[in-house]
Amino acid sequence: MIPPSLLLIRIGRVPIVIPLLLLWPIALALLAVGLPVSLLLLLFTFRPRKAWLALVAVGWIYAFFTAFRGLNINVKGRNRWVQIKVL
């Protein structure tokens, strides 16, 4: 599963390209710092079941965001056309 790298928003004839590829290192750094801290806090409060759930939820969240790759939304009105693509 490869995460999405570009978000293209086109309103009428004006395209807006947002490089999601640049946001992934920031998200990975936050995850690398936040996950061990949260797991240690959950283990020290004697809640190993919730710690396991937090660890599994990271995989679910990653799968959720990678599922957006290939999303294409087109909305056409009388005078306006909006298109959203996740590449």
MDAnalysis code that builds the backbone (N, CA, C; Angstrom):
import MDAnalysis as mda
import numpy as np

u = mda.Universe.empty(261, n_residues=87, atom_resindex=np.repeat(np.arange(87), 3), trajectory=True)
u.add_TopologyAttr("name", ["N", "CA", "C"] * 87)
u.add_TopologyAttr("resid", np.arange(1, 88))
u.add_TopologyAttr("resname", ["MET", "ILE", "PRO", "PRO", "SER", "LEU", "LEU", "LEU", "ILE", "ARG", "ILE", "GLY", "ARG", "VAL", "PRO", "ILE", "VAL", "ILE", "PRO", "LEU", "LEU", "LEU", "LEU", "TRP", "PRO", "ILE", "ALA", "LEU", "ALA", "LEU", "LEU", "ALA", "VAL", "GLY", "LEU", "PRO", "VAL", "SER", "LEU", "LEU", "LEU", "LEU", "LEU", "PHE", "THR", "PHE", "ARG", "PRO", "ARG", "LYS", "ALA", "TRP", "LEU", "ALA", "LEU", "VAL", "ALA", "VAL", "GLY", "TRP", "ILE", "TYR", "ALA", "PHE", "PHE", "THR", "ALA", "PHE", "ARG", "GLY", "LEU", "ASN", "ILE", "ASN", "VAL", "LYS", "GLY", "ARG", "ASN", "ARG", "TRP", "VAL", "GLN", "ILE", "LYS", "VAL", "LEU"])
u.atoms.positions = np.array([
    [0.846, -1.174, 0.000],
    [0.000, 0.000, 0.000],
    [0.893, 1.241, 0.000],
    [0.697, 2.058, -1.005],
    [1.477, 3.278, -1.146],
    [0.586, 4.462, -0.780],
    [1.058, 5.365, 0.075],
    [0.233, 6.518, 0.449],
    [0.104, 7.509, -0.711],
    [-0.952, 8.311, -0.719],
    [-1.121, 9.289, -1.786],
    [-0.022, 10.346, -1.736],
    [0.339, 10.865, -2.919],
    [1.437, 11.823, -2.976],
    [1.012, 13.214, -3.430],
    [-0.074, 13.332, -4.180],
    [-0.533, 14.633, -4.668],
    [-2.033, 14.774, -4.484],
    [-2.448, 15.980, -4.174],
    [-3.869, 16.313, -4.085],
    [-4.121, 17.423, -5.099],
    [-4.961, 17.170, -6.071],
    [-5.281, 18.143, -7.107],
    [-6.710, 18.615, -6.898],
    [-6.864, 19.906, -6.694],
    [-8.193, 20.516, -6.549],
    [-8.343, 21.510, -7.692],
    [-9.355, 21.331, -8.499],
    [-9.593, 22.217, -9.629],
    [-10.995, 22.814, -9.496],
    [-11.034, 24.122, -9.363],
    [-12.307, 24.843, -9.290],
    [-12.404, 25.677, -10.556],
    [-13.300, 25.282, -11.443],
    [-13.379, 25.946, -12.739],
    [-12.130, 25.619, -13.536],
    [-11.374, 26.628, -13.903],
    [-10.138, 26.416, -14.656],
    [-8.893, 26.608, -13.807],
    [-9.063, 26.872, -12.514],
    [-7.930, 27.143, -11.630],
    [-7.534, 25.861, -10.886],
    [-6.369, 25.275, -11.229],
    [-5.916, 24.079, -10.497],
    [-5.067, 24.454, -9.284],
    [-5.251, 23.726, -8.198],
    [-4.437, 23.864, -6.993],
    [-3.843, 22.490, -6.720],
    [-2.516, 22.413, -6.691],
    [-1.831, 21.150, -6.455],
    [-1.161, 21.213, -5.078],
    [-1.493, 20.272, -4.224],
    [-0.907, 20.196, -2.879],
    [-0.057, 18.927, -2.816],
    [1.258, 19.079, -2.643],
    [2.118, 17.885, -2.577],
    [2.039, 17.207, -1.210],
    [1.264, 16.149, -1.128],
    [1.129, 15.401, 0.128],
    [2.399, 14.645, 0.462],
    [3.226, 14.417, -0.544],
    [4.477, 13.706, -0.339],
    [5.376, 14.447, 0.649],
    [5.277, 15.773, 0.696],
    [6.085, 16.559, 1.619],
    [5.562, 16.486, 3.049],
    [4.290, 16.106, 3.224],
    [3.711, 16.025, 4.560],
    [3.970, 14.679, 5.236],
    [4.290, 13.647, 4.468],
    [4.488, 12.323, 5.047],
    [5.665, 12.257, 6.005],
    [6.821, 12.890, 5.724],
    [7.905, 12.839, 6.720],
    [7.540, 13.499, 8.048],
    [6.758, 14.576, 7.995],
    [6.323, 15.238, 9.226],
    [5.400, 14.312, 10.023],
    [4.468, 13.676, 9.326],
    [3.551, 12.746, 9.997],
    [4.304, 11.547, 10.564],
    [5.292, 11.068, 9.838],
    [6.081, 9.936, 10.323],
    [6.897, 10.307, 11.556],
    [7.446, 11.523, 11.570],
    [8.204, 11.971, 12.742],
    [7.298, 12.112, 13.964],
    [6.109, 12.663, 13.773],
    [5.161, 12.774, 14.890],
    [4.734, 11.399, 15.391],
    [4.543, 10.485, 14.473],
    [4.156, 9.133, 14.848],
    [5.287, 8.421, 15.573],
    [6.525, 8.614, 15.104],
    [7.671, 7.961, 15.730],
    [7.894, 8.457, 17.158],
    [7.533, 9.693, 17.438],
    [7.694, 10.233, 18.792],
    [6.466, 9.918, 19.652],
    [5.295, 10.069, 19.087],
    [4.069, 9.934, 19.861],
    [3.683, 8.510, 20.216],
    [3.951, 7.562, 19.339],
    [3.521, 6.190, 19.595],
    [4.254, 5.560, 20.783],
    [5.572, 5.627, 20.864],
    [6.222, 5.026, 22.044],
    [5.820, 5.704, 23.355],
    [5.661, 7.015, 23.327],
    [5.256, 7.723, 24.548],
    [3.868, 7.273, 24.983],
    [2.946, 7.190, 24.034],
    [1.587, 6.777, 24.399],
    [1.555, 5.318, 24.856],
    [2.338, 4.453, 24.229],
    [2.371, 3.054, 24.662],
    [2.958, 2.913, 26.066],
    [4.002, 3.660, 26.352],
    [4.577, 3.612, 27.703],
    [3.595, 4.126, 28.752],
    [2.893, 5.186, 28.424],
    [1.895, 5.703, 29.366],
    [0.784, 4.694, 29.611],
    [0.328, 4.043, 28.559],
    [-0.725, 3.048, 28.731],
    [-0.229, 1.828, 29.509],
    [1.019, 1.420, 29.267],
    [1.548, 0.265, 30.002],
    [1.801, 0.589, 31.470],
    [2.241, 1.813, 31.758],
    [2.492, 2.192, 33.149],
    [1.202, 2.403, 33.932],
    [0.116, 2.663, 33.258],
    [-1.162, 2.800, 33.949],
    [-1.898, 1.463, 34.009],
    [-1.185, 0.378, 33.674],
    [-1.714, -0.983, 33.756],
    [-2.931, -1.192, 32.862],
    [-2.804, -0.734, 31.643],
    [-3.853, -0.970, 30.647],
    [-3.232, -1.568, 29.385],
    [-2.718, -2.791, 29.458],
    [-2.048, -3.372, 28.287],
    [-3.000, -3.643, 27.130],
    [-4.277, -3.860, 27.425],
    [-5.237, -4.102, 26.358],
    [-5.422, -2.851, 25.501],
    [-5.497, -1.692, 26.151],
    [-5.631, -0.441, 25.406],
    [-4.342, -0.096, 24.670],
    [-3.200, -0.498, 25.220],
    [-1.930, -0.269, 24.531],
    [-1.886, -1.069, 23.235],
    [-2.375, -2.301, 23.274],
    [-2.422, -3.117, 22.073],
    [-3.378, -2.511, 21.047],
    [-4.501, -2.000, 21.499],
    [-5.460, -1.355, 20.604],
    [-4.860, -0.112, 19.957],
    [-4.083, 0.657, 20.706],
    [-3.424, 1.844, 20.150],
    [-2.416, 1.447, 19.085],
    [-1.714, 0.349, 19.299],
    [-0.739, -0.120, 18.322],
    [-1.423, -0.600, 17.046],
    [-2.529, -1.303, 17.175],
    [-3.262, -1.790, 16.011],
    [-3.936, -0.632, 15.274],
    [-4.370, 0.394, 16.002],
    [-5.051, 1.539, 15.381],
    [-4.124, 2.286, 14.435],
    [-2.827, 2.270, 14.689],
    [-1.879, 2.931, 13.779],
    [-1.941, 2.271, 12.401],
    [-2.000, 0.979, 12.359],
    [-2.126, 0.265, 11.082],
    [-3.443, 0.561, 10.388],
    [-4.499, 0.657, 11.159],
    [-5.800, 0.980, 10.575],
    [-5.809, 2.380, 9.970],
    [-5.207, 3.323, 10.665],
    [-5.166, 4.701, 10.170],
    [-4.337, 4.781, 8.887],
    [-3.208, 4.076, 8.858],
    [-2.385, 4.061, 7.643],
    [-3.161, 3.452, 6.473],
    [-3.862, 2.355, 6.706],
    [-4.656, 1.726, 5.651],
    [-5.775, 2.653, 5.183],
    [-6.357, 3.409, 6.098],
    [-7.422, 4.358, 5.746],
    [-6.900, 5.441, 4.806],
    [-5.731, 6.001, 5.113],
    [-5.194, 7.071, 4.270],
    [-4.666, 6.546, 2.937],
    [-4.128, 5.345, 2.899],
    [-3.678, 4.810, 1.623],
    [-4.846, 4.432, 0.724],
    [-6.016, 4.210, 1.289],
    [-7.189, 3.902, 0.482],
    [-7.667, 5.115, -0.314],
    [-7.242, 6.310, 0.071],
    [-7.624, 7.507, -0.670],
    [-6.915, 7.634, -2.011],
    [-5.846, 6.895, -2.230],
    [-5.110, 6.975, -3.490],
    [-6.020, 6.531, -4.635],
    [-6.130, 7.360, -5.656],
    [-6.983, 7.062, -6.798],
    [-8.377, 7.647, -6.684],
    [-8.653, 8.380, -5.619],
    [-9.963, 8.999, -5.432],
    [-10.167, 10.108, -6.460],
    [-11.308, 10.136, -7.090],
    [-11.620, 11.141, -8.095],
    [-13.061, 11.602, -7.879],
    [-13.237, 12.886, -7.580],
    [-14.567, 13.445, -7.335],
    [-14.797, 14.567, -8.336],
    [-15.872, 14.491, -9.087],
    [-16.260, 15.535, -10.030],
    [-17.649, 16.037, -9.672],
    [-17.766, 17.339, -9.510],
    [-19.065, 17.949, -9.235],
    [-19.282, 19.027, -10.294],
    [-20.337, 18.860, -11.077],
    [-20.619, 19.827, -12.139],
    [-21.933, 20.535, -11.849],
    [-21.872, 21.827, -11.881],
    [-23.062, 22.644, -11.726],
    [-23.341, 23.378, -13.029],
    [-24.250, 24.319, -12.998],
    [-24.551, 25.079, -14.210],
    [-23.365, 25.937, -14.653],
    [-22.785, 26.647, -13.706],
    [-21.716, 27.581, -14.048],
    [-20.372, 27.195, -13.452],
    [-20.301, 26.158, -12.682],
    [-19.068, 25.847, -11.959],
    [-18.789, 24.349, -12.024],
    [-17.504, 24.027, -12.091],
    [-17.076, 22.643, -12.101],
    [-15.971, 22.487, -11.070],
    [-16.125, 21.522, -10.155],
    [-15.143, 21.263, -9.096],
    [-14.669, 19.825, -9.247],
    [-13.359, 19.665, -9.249],
    [-12.766, 18.342, -9.376],
    [-11.723, 18.167, -8.282],
    [-11.745, 17.013, -7.614],
    [-10.759, 16.678, -6.590],
    [-10.177, 15.312, -6.959],
    [-8.854, 15.267, -7.080],
    [-8.146, 14.013, -7.379],
    [-7.063, 13.803, -6.344],
    [-6.926, 12.575, -5.914],
    [-5.827, 12.197, -5.031],
    [-4.964, 11.217, -5.801],
    [-3.740, 11.615, -6.073],
    [-2.824, 10.786, -6.884],
    [-1.719, 10.224, -6.024],
])
